[in-house]
Amino acid sequence: MERVRVALVDDHQIVLVGLQKLLEEEYEIVCAARTFKEALEKIPSSKAELVLVDVHIPGGNGIDLLRELKVRMPYTLFVVLTVEEDEEIIFRAIQEGARGYILKHSPPEMLLKSLQACLQGEVLWGEEVYQKLVGKMKKGIPFGEAEQGFTRLSRLLSPREVEIVRLVLAGKGNREIAEELCISESTVKNHLSRIFQKLGIRDRMELALLVTRSK
């Protein structure tokens, strides 16, 4: 059975060596790059199926690199592995198509589980990253981005469902939504189930990403 081809991008040689040791039993490491330029030159031709990229790299940043590589490698999966905990950067990485965002101080098994989830078409966030994304939602998605997304969703959802989506993106929980709309919590849950089913998503985080990508 062929192993999944993996490329690594990190400016620290020790980190690259450690990642190779951690992954080499299950994956084929086909490329390791330490700068933005080197990654752009080497990774597309490596035919990597999965790329681990740091946010902070010489000559640019990992989020811009992710975006450029996705243009050249549209079927490749990307996971961000970094020390960067800023929620704006996390959210931007996910908007650009990262299928995972793992902090470097996470246990090695967290990274391994995230890579497996990614390859199986799922997303596995670390608890810290998930909480930061929830925090971003509670602060509200930028108005312009959300409104353009709502315009598209309004053709797929009922007015009541769009109303619930707005409240979800304002960071409100089921109880708060129920109180604001004067309906029961169970009714809110039923609405959310239908919304997720219509949009082909699984949770509130995927809903937030869908709205901001629907521009």
N, C-alpha and C positions, 0 to 999 in steps of 0.2 A: 504493500500500500504506500503510495507516494505521500510524503509529508508536505504540509503547507509551507509555501515559500514566504519567508519573513524578512523584511528590511528594517533596520534600526537607524534612528537619527538622534544623536546626542553629542554634545561637544565635550563630554568628559570620557576619556579613554577607559577609566576604571569602571564607569557605569556600563559602557558598551561591552567590556569583557564580562562583567557580572551578568548582564542580560543574556549574552551568548551562552554562558555556562548554565543559566537557569532554563533556557529554552531549547538548547540543542538536542535534548533527548526526544522531544516531541515535534520539533519544527526544524526546517532547513533554513539556516541563516544565509541568505544570498547576497546581502549587501549591508554595509555599515558606513554611515556618513557622519561627519562632524560639523559640517557647515551647510548653510542654505544652498550655496552654489554647488557643492559636492553632491548634495542630495538630489538636486535637479538633474545633474549630469549622470549620476549612476543609477538611481532607483528606477526610472522608467524602463531602461533596458534590462534590468534584473528580473523583470516579470514577477515581481513580488505580489503575492496575493493578500498580504497583510503588512501594514507599516505601523511601527511604533515611533512616534515623533514627540520630541520635547518642544515646549513653547519657546524657550529662550535658546537660540542658536546663533552663532556668528554669521553676520551678513544678512540677517532678516529675522523673522519669527516663524515659529512652527505653524501658526494658524494660516498665515499667507502661503507657506509651503504646502500645507494640506490642500488649500484651494487650488493651487497651481498643479499639484500632482493629480488631483481628481480630474482635471481637464484632460490630462494625458493618460490617466489610468482610471477610467470611469467605473470599472468593476472591482477595483482594489478596495479593501477595507482599511480604515484608519482608526487607530486608538492613540489618544494623547497620554503620555506618561511624563509627569512634570512635578515640580514643587510649587507651581503657580496655583494659588487658591482663590484668586479674584473671581467673583461670580460673573462679572461682565465677560471676562476672558473665557470662562467655562461655557457660558451661554453662546458666545460667538463661535467657539470651537464646534459646538453641537449644531449650530445653524449651518456651519460650513460642511457638515457631514461626518464629523467624528462619531464613530459607533461606540466609543467608550472614552472616559476621562478618568485616569487613575493617578492618584497622588503617590509620589515616590516613597513616602514613609509608610505606605500601606504594606501589609504583609505580602510576601511573594505569592501566596496562594490566591490572594485577591486579584492580582494581575493575571494569573493563569486561568482563573474562573472567568474573568472578563473577556479574555481572548477566546475561550471556548464558546461563551455566550455570543460573541460577535460572529464567530464562524457559523453558528447555528441560526443566525438571523435574528438574534435577540440583543438586548442591551442590558448590561449589568453595571450600575453605578455603585461606587463606594458610598457608604452612608454619609460621609462628610460632603461629598460632591452633591449628592441628592439634596441634602439640607440647604446647600448654597443655591441650588437651582430653585428650590421652593422659596427661598428668600428673595430671589430675583423676581419670581412670579408675584410675591406679596407686595413688592415695590411697584408692580405694574409693568406690563410690556409697553415699550414705547408706542405712543398713541398712533403715529403714522403707520408703523408696521402692523399694528393690530387692526386698524380700520381697513387697510387693504385686504388683510386676511379675512376679515368678517364679510367683506363684499363677496368674496368667492364662496364662503361657507353658507351665506344666506340663501344660496341657490340649492344647497343640499339639506339644510336644516329648517325646521319650523321656527317661527318668530320666538316662541317660548324657549326652544333649544338654543337659539343664538343668544338669548338673554342669559341663560344659564352659563353658556360659554364665557360671556363677558364677566360674570361674577367669579367663575373659576379662575380666570386670568387676573382678576383683582386679588387673588390669593385667599378667597373665602372658602371655608369648609362647608360640608353638606348642611350642618345645622344653621350656619349663618345664611346660606342661600335660602333654606326653607323659611327662616324668619323673615327675610327681606321680601320673598315672593308670597308669603302667607300660604305655604303649602307644607306638607309633611316631609320629613327626612326621607321616608321610603319613596315618596314621589320623586324627590330629587335624585335618588339613586337609580330609579327606573329611567328617568330622563337621561342621566349620564350613561347608563348601559346602552340605550338606543343611540345616543350621540357617538359613542365609541364604535358601536357596530356599523353605523352608517359611514363613518370616516375610516374604518379599518385600522383603528388604533386601540391601545390597551389601557392607557392611563392619562392622568392630567398633564404629565410632563410631555408626552407625545402630542397632546392637544396643543400645548403652548408652542411647541416646535412647529407643528403643522400650520398654525395661524401665522407665525412670523415668517414661514417659508412661502406662504401663499400670496406673494407680492407680485 
